[in-house]
Amino acid sequence: MSIRVVTDSTCDLPESVVAEHDITVIPAYVNIGDQSYLDGVELSRQEFYRRLPDWESLPTTAVPGPEVFGQAYERLADEGASEVLSIHISISLSAVLNSARLAAKEASRLTVTVLDSRQLSLGTGFLVESAAKSAAKGRLMDEIIGLLENQILRTHVFAALDTLEFLRRSGRMNRAMAGLGTLLEIKPILNMYDGNPTAQRVRTRKGAIERLIHLLSDLVPLERVALVHTHAPDRAEDLRRRVQHLLPEGEIPSVDITPVIGAHIGPGAVGFACVAARRE
């Protein structure tokens, strides 16, 4: 039996990892005016964030339809897959999962299991990579799902936003709260865990960074961790230096978050995606 892994472009996995593990990535859409772009394909992250503050209207995002997922599943069947594990951004944040589920019901040539990662960005990406590695080792679907469910409960993504303006303009928050944030220089901390997005308010950028460090220290020892940011590599590297003593050995990537998420949180955000080590 051959199990192949499918995900969406919000997972933020580097292209090298996607290629190494033969992962299929379905791009979401970023809409700018009357022009629609395939996320990660037709618009680079660098260009998106460079132009984001200057667009008259805020970019919007859209979910690929079930037919896009169906075509991907059919293509994998043509390549010899007997099963597909389709892992996607949390249903609490996006309707991507619904498209995958509709396509899975129509798949006739192979079995498609759709999993809610209950995460975003590399919180999802780490799960996708783990699934692909497990499939390559010949593990069965039930075993892979069990491993991923355990990892989900150890996975956290949290970041400090530089501004509330983009959340306000995207309709993801109350206008009065956005105005209060502007007046008081509030820097929100967004936290995603087990499908539950939450937020904390911190008064200053310095306070927000201190809060990120505290959140990370509460999770050590760490199995995996990455810095995530929206076009803020210098801030991410400053944060890395401050938490170096908390980081596990090995490569700690720094990843620019997909425009599909960046359209809602704006440039200058910085934080972590991490997996706490198993507790014996």
Buried (B, 14 or more C-beta within 10 A) or exposed (E): EBBBBBBBBBBBBBEEBBEBBEBBBBBBBBBBEEEEBBBBEEBEBEEBBEEBEEEEEBBBBEBBEBEBBBEBBBEBBEEEBBBBBBBBBBBBBBEBBBBBBBBBEEBEEBBBBBBBBBBBBBBBBBBBBBBBBBBBEEBEBEEBBEBBEEBBEBBBBBBBBBBBBBBBBBEBBEEEBBEEBEEEEBBBBBBBBEBEBEEBBBEEBEBBBBBBBEBBEEBBEBBBBBBBBBBBEEBBBEBBEBBEEBBBEEEBBBBBBBBBBBBBBBBBBBBBBBBBBEEE
